[in-house]
Amino acid sequence: KKAVELARDRPHAWQGLVEVLTASDPNETAEAAKQRRQKLLEPLQELCRLFAADSARCAEFSNRLAELHTQDGNSSGAEACWKAVLELGTDQVPEYHQISALCGLADLQIAAEQAATEEEVDARIAKARTKATK
């Protein structure tokens, strides 16, 4: 934290903070893990900004941000990060970062479709029960 305070525009300071915050305790509670993930958001966002000219590194940090958002149930945040990776351009971003982003977006779409299907099934069941009781 002190390195970041002294040199906010130095990527290595932010990377060190990310490494410290990434280390988890096996006995960590769910709430403590969530707080740790929240603390990771700013350093990863800052690294994306600092590496804006380096598409590969920016994609790496954007994918990590998307995973954090996913773990915290923030699908819109994850979607924005994965779309940002794909917008960086295929010639500058390693294929594995692009694939990770595409898979993440596909998972979000599948989850949304599954939720919509479950709602539709529940509505049909409720309608059928209402008709059956009349």
CNS distance restraints for C-alpha pairs under 8 A (distance, minus, plus):
assign (resid   1 and name CA) (resid   5 and name CA) 6.29 0.50 0.50
assign (resid   1 and name CA) (resid  17 and name CA) 6.31 0.50 0.50
assign (resid   2 and name CA) (resid   6 and name CA) 6.22 0.50 0.50
assign (resid   3 and name CA) (resid   7 and name CA) 5.95 0.50 0.50
assign (resid   3 and name CA) (resid   8 and name CA) 7.79 0.50 0.50
assign (resid   3 and name CA) (resid  13 and name CA) 5.30 0.50 0.50
assign (resid   3 and name CA) (resid  14 and name CA) 7.93 0.50 0.50
assign (resid   4 and name CA) (resid   8 and name CA) 4.92 0.50 0.50
assign (resid   4 and name CA) (resid  10 and name CA) 7.61 0.50 0.50
assign (resid   4 and name CA) (resid  13 and name CA) 5.19 0.50 0.50
assign (resid   4 and name CA) (resid  14 and name CA) 6.07 0.50 0.50
assign (resid   4 and name CA) (resid  17 and name CA) 7.68 0.50 0.50
assign (resid   7 and name CA) (resid  13 and name CA) 6.91 0.50 0.50
assign (resid   8 and name CA) (resid  13 and name CA) 7.40 0.50 0.50
assign (resid   8 and name CA) (resid  14 and name CA) 7.67 0.50 0.50
assign (resid   9 and name CA) (resid  50 and name CA) 7.12 0.50 0.50
assign (resid  10 and name CA) (resid  14 and name CA) 6.97 0.50 0.50
assign (resid  11 and name CA) (resid  15 and name CA) 6.08 0.50 0.50
assign (resid  11 and name CA) (resid  47 and name CA) 6.37 0.50 0.50
assign (resid  11 and name CA) (resid  50 and name CA) 6.56 0.50 0.50
assign (resid  11 and name CA) (resid  51 and name CA) 7.97 0.50 0.50
assign (resid  12 and name CA) (resid  16 and name CA) 6.05 0.50 0.50
assign (resid  13 and name CA) (resid  17 and name CA) 6.42 0.50 0.50
assign (resid  14 and name CA) (resid  18 and name CA) 6.22 0.50 0.50
assign (resid  14 and name CA) (resid  43 and name CA) 5.70 0.50 0.50
assign (resid  14 and name CA) (resid  44 and name CA) 7.79 0.50 0.50
assign (resid  14 and name CA) (resid  46 and name CA) 7.48 0.50 0.50
assign (resid  14 and name CA) (resid  47 and name CA) 6.68 0.50 0.50
assign (resid  15 and name CA) (resid  19 and name CA) 6.23 0.50 0.50
assign (resid  15 and name CA) (resid  43 and name CA) 7.61 0.50 0.50
assign (resid  15 and name CA) (resid  47 and name CA) 7.50 0.50 0.50
assign (resid  16 and name CA) (resid  20 and name CA) 6.30 0.50 0.50
assign (resid  17 and name CA) (resid  21 and name CA) 6.15 0.50 0.50
assign (resid  17 and name CA) (resid  43 and name CA) 7.08 0.50 0.50
assign (resid  18 and name CA) (resid  22 and name CA) 5.86 0.50 0.50
assign (resid  18 and name CA) (resid  40 and name CA) 6.28 0.50 0.50
assign (resid  18 and name CA) (resid  43 and name CA) 6.30 0.50 0.50
assign (resid  18 and name CA) (resid  44 and name CA) 7.13 0.50 0.50
assign (resid  19 and name CA) (resid  23 and name CA) 6.54 0.50 0.50
assign (resid  21 and name CA) (resid  36 and name CA) 6.41 0.50 0.50
assign (resid  21 and name CA) (resid  37 and name CA) 7.78 0.50 0.50
assign (resid  21 and name CA) (resid  39 and name CA) 7.32 0.50 0.50
assign (resid  21 and name CA) (resid  40 and name CA) 6.36 0.50 0.50
assign (resid  22 and name CA) (resid  36 and name CA) 7.79 0.50 0.50
assign (resid  22 and name CA) (resid  37 and name CA) 7.91 0.50 0.50
assign (resid  22 and name CA) (resid  40 and name CA) 7.53 0.50 0.50
assign (resid  24 and name CA) (resid  28 and name CA) 7.10 0.50 0.50
assign (resid  24 and name CA) (resid  33 and name CA) 7.56 0.50 0.50
assign (resid  28 and name CA) (resid  32 and name CA) 6.04 0.50 0.50
assign (resid  28 and name CA) (resid  33 and name CA) 6.29 0.50 0.50
assign (resid  29 and name CA) (resid  33 and name CA) 6.21 0.50 0.50
assign (resid  30 and name CA) (resid  34 and name CA) 6.22 0.50 0.50
assign (resid  31 and name CA) (resid  35 and name CA) 6.25 0.50 0.50
assign (resid  32 and name CA) (resid  36 and name CA) 6.16 0.50 0.50
assign (resid  33 and name CA) (resid  37 and name CA) 6.18 0.50 0.50
assign (resid  34 and name CA) (resid  38 and name CA) 6.21 0.50 0.50
assign (resid  34 and name CA) (resid  72 and name CA) 7.00 0.50 0.50
assign (resid  35 and name CA) (resid  39 and name CA) 6.32 0.50 0.50
assign (resid  36 and name CA) (resid  40 and name CA) 6.49 0.50 0.50
assign (resid  37 and name CA) (resid  41 and name CA) 6.77 0.50 0.50
assign (resid  37 and name CA) (resid  68 and name CA) 6.37 0.50 0.50
assign (resid  39 and name CA) (resid  43 and name CA) 7.72 0.50 0.50
assign (resid  40 and name CA) (resid  44 and name CA) 6.23 0.50 0.50
assign (resid  41 and name CA) (resid  45 and name CA) 6.09 0.50 0.50
assign (resid  41 and name CA) (resid  65 and name CA) 6.66 0.50 0.50
assign (resid  41 and name CA) (resid  68 and name CA) 7.68 0.50 0.50
assign (resid  42 and name CA) (resid  46 and name CA) 6.03 0.50 0.50
assign (resid  43 and name CA) (resid  47 and name CA) 6.15 0.50 0.50
assign (resid  44 and name CA) (resid  48 and name CA) 6.27 0.50 0.50
assign (resid  44 and name CA) (resid  61 and name CA) 5.93 0.50 0.50
assign (resid  44 and name CA) (resid  62 and name CA) 7.55 0.50 0.50
assign (resid  44 and name CA) (resid  64 and name CA) 7.60 0.50 0.50
assign (resid  44 and name CA) (resid  65 and name CA) 6.41 0.50 0.50
assign (resid  45 and name CA) (resid  49 and name CA) 6.39 0.50 0.50
assign (resid  45 and name CA) (resid  61 and name CA) 7.60 0.50 0.50
assign (resid  45 and name CA) (resid  62 and name CA) 7.71 0.50 0.50
assign (resid  45 and name CA) (resid  65 and name CA) 7.46 0.50 0.50
assign (resid  46 and name CA) (resid  50 and name CA) 6.12 0.50 0.50
assign (resid  47 and name CA) (resid  51 and name CA) 5.93 0.50 0.50
assign (resid  47 and name CA) (resid  58 and name CA) 7.33 0.50 0.50
assign (resid  47 and name CA) (resid  61 and name CA) 6.79 0.50 0.50
assign (resid  48 and name CA) (resid  52 and name CA) 5.85 0.50 0.50
assign (resid  48 and name CA) (resid  57 and name CA) 7.56 0.50 0.50
assign (resid  48 and name CA) (resid  58 and name CA) 4.83 0.50 0.50
assign (resid  48 and name CA) (resid  59 and name CA) 7.85 0.50 0.50
assign (resid  48 and name CA) (resid  61 and name CA) 5.90 0.50 0.50
assign (resid  48 and name CA) (resid  62 and name CA) 6.61 0.50 0.50
assign (resid  49 and name CA) (resid  58 and name CA) 7.69 0.50 0.50
assign (resid  51 and name CA) (resid  55 and name CA) 7.25 0.50 0.50
assign (resid  51 and name CA) (resid  57 and name CA) 6.19 0.50 0.50
assign (resid  51 and name CA) (resid  58 and name CA) 5.44 0.50 0.50
assign (resid  52 and name CA) (resid  58 and name CA) 5.87 0.50 0.50
assign (resid  53 and name CA) (resid  58 and name CA) 7.95 0.50 0.50
assign (resid  54 and name CA) (resid  58 and name CA) 6.10 0.50 0.50
assign (resid  55 and name CA) (resid  59 and name CA) 5.95 0.50 0.50
assign (resid  55 and name CA) (resid  88 and name CA) 6.16 0.50 0.50
assign (resid  55 and name CA) (resid  92 and name CA) 5.82 0.50 0.50
assign (resid  55 and name CA) (resid  93 and name CA) 5.78 0.50 0.50
assign (resid  56 and name CA) (resid  60 and name CA) 6.30 0.50 0.50
assign (resid  56 and name CA) (resid  92 and name CA) 6.35 0.50 0.50
assign (resid  56 and name CA) (resid  93 and name CA) 4.67 0.50 0.50
assign (resid  56 and name CA) (resid  94 and name CA) 6.26 0.50 0.50
assign (resid  56 and name CA) (resid  97 and name CA) 7.96 0.50 0.50
assign (resid  57 and name CA) (resid  61 and name CA) 6.34 0.50 0.50
assign (resid  58 and name CA) (resid  62 and name CA) 6.01 0.50 0.50
assign (resid  58 and name CA) (resid  85 and name CA) 7.68 0.50 0.50
assign (resid  59 and name CA) (resid  63 and name CA) 6.02 0.50 0.50
assign (resid  59 and name CA) (resid  84 and name CA) 7.86 0.50 0.50
assign (resid  59 and name CA) (resid  85 and name CA) 5.05 0.50 0.50
assign (resid  59 and name CA) (resid  88 and name CA) 7.57 0.50 0.50
assign (resid  59 and name CA) (resid  93 and name CA) 6.78 0.50 0.50
assign (resid  59 and name CA) (resid  97 and name CA) 6.33 0.50 0.50
assign (resid  60 and name CA) (resid  64 and name CA) 6.42 0.50 0.50
assign (resid  60 and name CA) (resid  97 and name CA) 6.58 0.50 0.50
assign (resid  61 and name CA) (resid  65 and name CA) 6.15 0.50 0.50
assign (resid  62 and name CA) (resid  66 and name CA) 6.14 0.50 0.50
assign (resid  62 and name CA) (resid  81 and name CA) 5.38 0.50 0.50
assign (resid  62 and name CA) (resid  82 and name CA) 6.86 0.50 0.50
assign (resid  62 and name CA) (resid  84 and name CA) 7.36 0.50 0.50
assign (resid  62 and name CA) (resid  85 and name CA) 6.48 0.50 0.50
assign (resid  63 and name CA) (resid  67 and name CA) 6.29 0.50 0.50
assign (resid  63 and name CA) (resid  81 and name CA) 6.62 0.50 0.50
assign (resid  63 and name CA) (resid  82 and name CA) 6.33 0.50 0.50
assign (resid  63 and name CA) (resid  85 and name CA) 7.28 0.50 0.50
assign (resid  63 and name CA) (resid  97 and name CA) 7.20 0.50 0.50
assign (resid  63 and name CA) (resid 100 and name CA) 7.35 0.50 0.50
assign (resid  63 and name CA) (resid 101 and name CA) 6.70 0.50 0.50
assign (resid  64 and name CA) (resid  68 and name CA) 6.38 0.50 0.50
assign (resid  65 and name CA) (resid  69 and name CA) 6.28 0.50 0.50
assign (resid  65 and name CA) (resid  78 and name CA) 7.13 0.50 0.50
assign (resid  65 and name CA) (resid  81 and name CA) 6.76 0.50 0.50
assign (resid  66 and name CA) (resid  70 and name CA) 6.13 0.50 0.50
assign (resid  66 and name CA) (resid  77 and name CA) 6.70 0.50 0.50
assign (resid  66 and name CA) (resid  78 and name CA) 4.00 0.50 0.50
assign (resid  66 and name CA) (resid  79 and name CA) 7.07 0.50 0.50
assign (resid  66 and name CA) (resid  80 and name CA) 7.86 0.50 0.50
assign (resid  66 and name CA) (resid  81 and name CA) 5.34 0.50 0.50
assign (resid  66 and name CA) (resid  82 and name CA) 6.36 0.50 0.50
assign (resid  67 and name CA) (resid  71 and name CA) 6.16 0.50 0.50
assign (resid  67 and name CA) (resid  78 and name CA) 6.72 0.50 0.50
assign (resid  68 and name CA) (resid  72 and name CA) 6.33 0.50 0.50
assign (resid  68 and name CA) (resid  78 and name CA) 7.72 0.50 0.50
assign (resid  69 and name CA) (resid  73 and name CA) 6.18 0.50 0.50
assign (resid  69 and name CA) (resid  74 and name CA) 4.83 0.50 0.50
assign (resid  69 and name CA) (resid  75 and name CA) 6.52 0.50 0.50
assign (resid  69 and name CA) (resid  77 and name CA) 5.78 0.50 0.50
assign (resid  69 and name CA) (resid  78 and name CA) 5.12 0.50 0.50
assign (resid  70 and name CA) (resid  74 and name CA) 5.57 0.50 0.50
assign (resid  70 and name CA) (resid  75 and name CA) 5.80 0.50 0.50
assign (resid  70 and name CA) (resid  77 and name CA) 7.91 0.50 0.50
assign (resid  70 and name CA) (resid  78 and name CA) 5.83 0.50 0.50
assign (resid  74 and name CA) (resid  78 and name CA) 6.39 0.50 0.50
assign (resid  75 and name CA) (resid  79 and name CA) 5.97 0.50 0.50
assign (resid  75 and name CA) (resid 108 and name CA) 6.99 0.50 0.50
assign (resid  76 and name CA) (resid  80 and name CA) 6.18 0.50 0.50
assign (resid  77 and name CA) (resid  81 and name CA) 6.35 0.50 0.50
assign (resid  78 and name CA) (resid  82 and name CA) 6.20 0.50 0.50
assign (resid  79 and name CA) (resid  83 and name CA) 6.06 0.50 0.50
assign (resid  79 and name CA) (resid 104 and name CA) 7.79 0.50 0.50
assign (resid  79 and name CA) (resid 105 and name CA) 6.26 0.50 0.50
assign (resid  79 and name CA) (resid 108 and name CA) 7.64 0.50 0.50
assign (resid  80 and name CA) (resid  84 and name CA) 6.12 0.50 0.50
assign (resid  81 and name CA) (resid  85 and name CA) 6.44 0.50 0.50
assign (resid  82 and name CA) (resid  86 and name CA) 6.54 0.50 0.50
assign (resid  82 and name CA) (resid 101 and name CA) 4.73 0.50 0.50
assign (resid  82 and name CA) (resid 102 and name CA) 7.30 0.50 0.50
assign (resid  82 and name CA) (resid 104 and name CA) 7.04 0.50 0.50
assign (resid  82 and name CA) (resid 105 and name CA) 6.78 0.50 0.50
assign (resid  83 and name CA) (resid  87 and name CA) 6.20 0.50 0.50
assign (resid  83 and name CA) (resid 101 and name CA) 7.22 0.50 0.50
assign (resid  83 and name CA) (resid 105 and name CA) 7.99 0.50 0.50
assign (resid  84 and name CA) (resid  88 and name CA) 6.49 0.50 0.50
assign (resid  85 and name CA) (resid  89 and name CA) 7.88 0.50 0.50
assign (resid  85 and name CA) (resid  93 and name CA) 7.98 0.50 0.50
assign (resid  85 and name CA) (resid  97 and name CA) 7.51 0.50 0.50
assign (resid  85 and name CA) (resid  98 and name CA) 6.75 0.50 0.50
assign (resid  85 and name CA) (resid 101 and name CA) 6.64 0.50 0.50
assign (resid  86 and name CA) (resid  90 and name CA) 7.33 0.50 0.50
assign (resid  86 and name CA) (resid  98 and name CA) 6.18 0.50 0.50
assign (resid  86 and name CA) (resid 101 and name CA) 7.00 0.50 0.50
assign (resid  86 and name CA) (resid 102 and name CA) 7.93 0.50 0.50
assign (resid  88 and name CA) (resid  92 and name CA) 7.12 0.50 0.50
assign (resid  88 and name CA) (resid  93 and name CA) 6.90 0.50 0.50
assign (resid  89 and name CA) (resid  93 and name CA) 6.42 0.50 0.50
assign (resid  90 and name CA) (resid  94 and name CA) 7.58 0.50 0.50
assign (resid  90 and name CA) (resid  95 and name CA) 7.53 0.50 0.50
assign (resid  90 and name CA) (resid  98 and name CA) 7.60 0.50 0.50
assign (resid  93 and name CA) (resid  97 and name CA) 6.72 0.50 0.50
assign (resid  93 and name CA) (resid  98 and name CA) 6.92 0.50 0.50
assign (resid  94 and name CA) (resid  98 and name CA) 6.72 0.50 0.50
assign (resid  95 and name CA) (resid  99 and name CA) 6.06 0.50 0.50
assign (resid  96 and name CA) (resid 100 and name CA) 6.02 0.50 0.50
assign (resid  97 and name CA) (resid 101 and name CA) 6.24 0.50 0.50
assign (resid  98 and name CA) (resid 102 and name CA) 6.16 0.50 0.50
assign (resid  99 and name CA) (resid 103 and name CA) 6.00 0.50 0.50
assign (resid 100 and name CA) (resid 104 and name CA) 6.08 0.50 0.50
assign (resid 101 and name CA) (resid 105 and name CA) 6.21 0.50 0.50
assign (resid 102 and name CA) (resid 106 and name CA) 6.11 0.50 0.50
assign (resid 103 and name CA) (resid 107 and name CA) 6.10 0.50 0.50
assign (resid 104 and name CA) (resid 108 and name CA) 6.34 0.50 0.50
assign (resid 105 and name CA) (resid 109 and name CA) 6.25 0.50 0.50
assign (resid 106 and name CA) (resid 110 and name CA) 6.12 0.50 0.50
assign (resid 107 and name CA) (resid 111 and name CA) 6.14 0.50 0.50
assign (resid 108 and name CA) (resid 112 and name CA) 6.18 0.50 0.50
assign (resid 109 and name CA) (resid 113 and name CA) 6.12 0.50 0.50
assign (resid 110 and name CA) (resid 114 and name CA) 6.00 0.50 0.50
assign (resid 111 and name CA) (resid 115 and name CA) 6.16 0.50 0.50
assign (resid 112 and name CA) (resid 116 and name CA) 6.22 0.50 0.50
assign (resid 113 and name CA) (resid 117 and name CA) 6.07 0.50 0.50
assign (resid 114 and name CA) (resid 118 and name CA) 6.14 0.50 0.50
assign (resid 115 and name CA) (resid 119 and name CA) 6.22 0.50 0.50
assign (resid 116 and name CA) (resid 120 and name CA) 6.21 0.50 0.50
assign (resid 117 and name CA) (resid 121 and name CA) 6.16 0.50 0.50
assign (resid 118 and name CA) (resid 122 and name CA) 6.11 0.50 0.50
assign (resid 119 and name CA) (resid 123 and name CA) 6.12 0.50 0.50
assign (resid 120 and name CA) (resid 124 and name CA) 6.22 0.50 0.50
assign (resid 121 and name CA) (resid 125 and name CA) 6.15 0.50 0.50
assign (resid 122 and name CA) (resid 126 and name CA) 6.13 0.50 0.50
assign (resid 123 and name CA) (resid 127 and name CA) 6.13 0.50 0.50
assign (resid 124 and name CA) (resid 128 and name CA) 6.08 0.50 0.50
assign (resid 125 and name CA) (resid 129 and name CA) 6.12 0.50 0.50
assign (resid 126 and name CA) (resid 130 and name CA) 6.16 0.50 0.50
assign (resid 127 and name CA) (resid 131 and name CA) 6.31 0.50 0.50
assign (resid 128 and name CA) (resid 132 and name CA) 6.11 0.50 0.50
assign (resid 129 and name CA) (resid 133 and name CA) 6.27 0.50 0.50
assign (resid 130 and name CA) (resid 134 and name CA) 6.66 0.50 0.50
